[in-house]
């Protein structure tokens, strides 16, 4: 057993003076988080406040992890308030701790979250609204709808991100559609993203209406969202976005056309696949793979693309097939045919695809790749072989 009070002071010194490596302190952090010593709570809160005042996000994260371990859900208010303090970092570690606590007891967590979401400073309100998204219930839609009309665009954006699933909730759907007209582009992006995952055909029309948005990242998200919805009614808008002045918009539109499928979308992709621009051919190859079962013209074109002079095009012809709903084993000859490609990028894609698309040939391909001259190919092969071994053991 460690002396928990002494160990905690060692952690505070480490985070203040940065004299030791993290690996030296990691075992102590693990023991403290599991020690259950509630006499540490007061000192932990004091240390957390100290690091927040010092703008020390490393120390904040170390103390937050211990506090969450010692107090459990009771630490949630302190961690949320710490998150409301902007120290200029991405808060990845702190966010992970908060999400873990939210999932331990959603009903109990809701009380803390709702208190913050319904009032307090804008910073605390934003954190509360964000956390509410992890424990949200249909009854919260009106609270979030009110927040979506807040004067602070950051509050509005977070509220939109936490709206209940609009798939079967017309009120939630209505709030998201209204947010498409928000003056702030981040709010519009948030609303577009949520609608893309709604699975509702009636989301297509309001999204198409935003395809001419003046902000490129909004148009880019519109193209992405229309691809997620997979409704053929989106095709005309995606064909227009394929010629957008912004590269990211064009890329998302091409990918979305593959997800939507249909004759008009496939026509455009096939035309792009035989063009002079190798980057566009690669994007078209990946998109065509997504639509491979929707048109008999696609499989022979994909086989042609596997022989393209550009390695990126050959690699892309495989990548899209990995995520397709097509009968994957039918593509085993394509994977095997590229297994000895001279370009490492292509072999990397083959290493990823072999287990999924060519299961019978995968062991031999991967065993050969463990001695490949390219280090990335070797690393992927080792990982995929381990997955094959685990699958066989089960």
N, C-alpha and C positions, 0 to 999 in steps of 0.2 A: 504493500500500500504506500502511496505517496503522501507527503504532507501537502494537502490540497492548497492551503493558504500560501505556503512557500512556493509551490509550483506555479500558482497564479501570478505571484510577483515576478517569477522568472519570465513568464510570458509577457508581462507588461514591460519589463526591462528589454526583452528581445525586440518587441515592437517599437520601443522608443529609441533604442540605441543602434539597432540593426547590426549587432556584432556577430551574431551566429547565423548559419544557414537555416532555412526553414526545416530541412531534414533533421536538424538537431533538436528542434522544438516540437516536431510533429508528434512523437510518442506521448509527450506531456499533454498536448492538446487533446489527444484521444482519451487519455486517462481522466483528464479534468471533465470533459464532456460527459463521461460515463460515471463519474464518481457519485453523483446524487447529493452532494454536500450543499444543502440550501443555505448554510452559513456564509457561503461565498457570494450570495446574490447581491447584497448591498455593495460589496467591493466591485463586483462585476458591472453594476450599473454606474458606479463612480468612474471606473476605467473606461467604459463605453462613452460616457459624457466627455471625459478627458480627450479621447482620441477624436471625437467629433469636433471639439473645440480647436484641436490642433490640426484639423484637416488631414488626419492620418487614417486613410481608408484601409491600410493594411492592418493596423491595430484594431480598427473598428470591426473588421471581418473576423479576426481571431477571437475577440471577446464575444462577438455575436454568436459564433459557433459554440463556444463554451456555455454561454447563457442559455441558448436553445437546448443544449443537452441537459443542463442542470434543472432548468425551470419547465421545459416542455412548452406547452401552449401558453402558459402564463407569461412567457417571454415575448409573445407576439406584439403587444403594444409597444414595447421598447424597440423592437427590431423595425417595426413600421415607422416609428418616429425617427429612427436612425436613417431609414431609407429616404425620408422626406428631406434630409439635409444633403444638399448637393456638394459632394467633395471632388467633383470633376472626374470620377471614374465610371466604369460601366456597371458597377454594383453586381456583377455576376454571382460572386460568392454569397453576398448578403441576400440577393434575390432567391437563390437556391434554398437557403435556410428558411426564409419566409414561406416559400411554396411548400416545403416539407411540413412546416407547422400547420399551414392551412389545411393540408390533407389529413392531418392526424385526427381531427374532429371538426368537420365542416360546420356542423350546427353550432358548436361552441364558438368557433372562430368568427362566425357571422356577426355575433354581437359586437366584437371589437371592430370589425371591418365596417359595419354599418354606422357605428358611432363616428368614425373618421369620415366616411363617405358623405354623411349628411351635414357636416358642419366643419368647424375649425378653419385654420388658415388654408389658402389655396394649395400650399404644398402638402399639408396633411390630407386635404380632401382628395388630391390627385392620387396619393398613395392608397387611400382607402378605396377609391373607385377602381384602381388597378387591381388591388387584392380581391375586391368583390367579384371580379371576373372568374376567380378560381372556386368560388363558393356560391355563385349566382343562382338564383331561383327565378321562376317566371314572374313572381310577384314583385321583383325588383325593377321591372321594366319602367315603371313610372318615375322612380327615383333617378334612374339612369337617363330617361328621356328629359327630365328637368336639367340634369347635369349637361346633357348634350346641347342645351340652349344657354349655357353659362357664358358670361362675358369673357372668360379666360379661354383662349383656344386650346391650351394644353389640357385643361379640364375637359373640354368638349371631346378632344381626341381620345383621351383615356376612357371616358364614358362610352364612346362608341365601341372601343375595343372590348368592353365588358358587357355589352348588351347580350341578353340571353339568346340562345340559338334561334335564329329566325326561321328555321326550316318549317316549323309548325306553329309559329307564333306571329300572327299578322300584325300585332301592335309593334313587336320588335322589328319586323320587316319594314313597317312604315317609318319608324324612327331612323333606320339606316338609309332609306330612300331619301328622306328629308335632309339628311346630313350630306348627301351628294351635292347639295347646293350651298354648302358652307363656304364662307369667304376664305377660310384658311385651308391651304392645300393639304396639310397633314391630316386634317379632319376628313377631307374628301378621300385621301388615300386609305385611311382607316376604314371608312364606310365601304369603299370599293372592295377592299380585301375581305371584309366580313361577308359581303354579298356574294363574293366569288365562291365561298364555301357553304352558301345557303342551300344549294341543291334545288333551287326553285327556278322554274322556267320563266316566271314573271319577273325575275331579276334582270333578264337580258335587256329588256327595253330601257329601263332607267340607266343601265350601264352603257348601252350604245349611245344614249343621249350625251354621255360624258366623254365620248371618244374624241371630241374636238376641244377638250379642255386646254387652256393655254399653257398649263404646266406639264412638261414632259413626263415627270415621274407619275403624275396622275394618269396620263394616257397609257404609260407603261403598265401600271397596275390594272387599268381597265382591260388591256389585252390579256394580261395574265388571268384575271378573274373570269373573263369570257371563256378562256380555255378550260378553266376548272368546271364551268357550268356545262360544257360540251353540248350546247344547243346549236343546231344548224342555223337558226335565225341570226346568230351572231356573225355569220360568214361575211356578209357585205361590209360590216364595220371593220372586221379583221383584215379584209383585203385592202381597205383604205389605209389602215394602220401599217400595213406591210411596206408602204411607201412613205412613212412618216420621216421627217427630217432628223429625228433622234434615233441613234443606233439601238439603244435599249428597247425602245418602243417597237422597232422593226423586228428585233430578235424575239421579243415576247409574242408579237403577232404571228410570226412564222411558227413558233412552237404551239401556239394556241390553235392554229389552223390544223395541225396534226391531231390535236386532241378532239377538235370538233368533227373533223372528217367531212364526208359528203363530196359530191362530184366537183363542185366549184372550188372547194378548199384543196382537193387533191390536184386539180388542174394547175392551180397556182404553184403548189409545191413541186410538182413534176417539172414545170417550166423553170423554176429556180434551181432544181437539181442538175440541170444540164447547162446552166449559165457559166460565164467565165470567172465569176468571183468565187474562189475556193472557200472563203468563209461562209458565204451564203449557201454553197453546195453542202457544206458540213451541217449547217443549221437545217437545211431542207431534208438531209438524210435522216437526222434525228427525228424530225417532225413526221416524216413519212413512216418511220418505224412505228410511231405511236398509232398510226391509222392503217396499219398493214392489213388488217382484215376487212377494211371497208371498201376496197377497190382492187380488182384483179391486176391492175396495172402496176401496183406498188411492189410486189415481191420481185418481179424481174428487174425493176429499176434499182431496188436495194442491192441485188446481186451485182449489178453494173457498178454501183457506187463502192462496193467493196474492192473494186479493181481500180479506183480512181488514183491518179498520180499523186494526189495530196494525202499524206498520212492522216491529217485531221478529218478528212472526209471518210476514209476507211474506218477510222475509230468511231466516228459518229454513227455510222451505219449499224454498229453493234450496240452502242450506248442506248439508243432509243428502244431497242428490242428488250432490254433488261426489264423495263417497267411496263411492257405491253401486256394486254390481257390475252394476246394470241397464244395458241398452243406452242409453248416455247421450244419443245424438243424438235420441231420441224426446222429450227434454225441451227441445229447442230452442225450440218455441213458448212455453213457460213463461218461459224466459230472455228471449226477445225481447219478450214481453208486459210484462215488468217493467223493461225497459231505460230507460224514461223515467219511472220512478217518482219522485214528488216528494221522497221521503225519501232523504237521502244514504246511510244505512245499507243500504238495499235496493240502491242503485246500486253500493255497494262490493261487495256479495255478487255482483251481476251481473258486475262487472268481473273478479272471481276466477273465476266459473263459466263465463264466455262461451267461453273457449278450449277447455274440457273438454266442455261440454254443448251448445254451439251453434257448432261450428267454422266453419261457412260464414258465419254472421252476425258472428262475433267481430271480424274486422278493422274492419268499419264501426262496431260498437258501441264498440270501444276507441279508434278514432281520434276518435270523437265525445267520448269521455270525457276525452281529453287537455286539453280546455278546460272541463271541468266546474267549476262554482263550488266544489265541495268538494275541498280539497287532497288528502285521502286517496284519493278516487276518481281524481284525476289521477295520483297516485304509483303506484297499482295498475295503471292503464291503461298508463303508460309501461313498467312492469316486464313486463306481459303482452304488450305489443307487441314488446318485445325478445325475449321467449321465442318468439313466433311467427316472428320474423325468423331466430332461430337455428335453429329447426326446419326452416324452409324452406331455409336454407343447407345443412343436412345432407342 
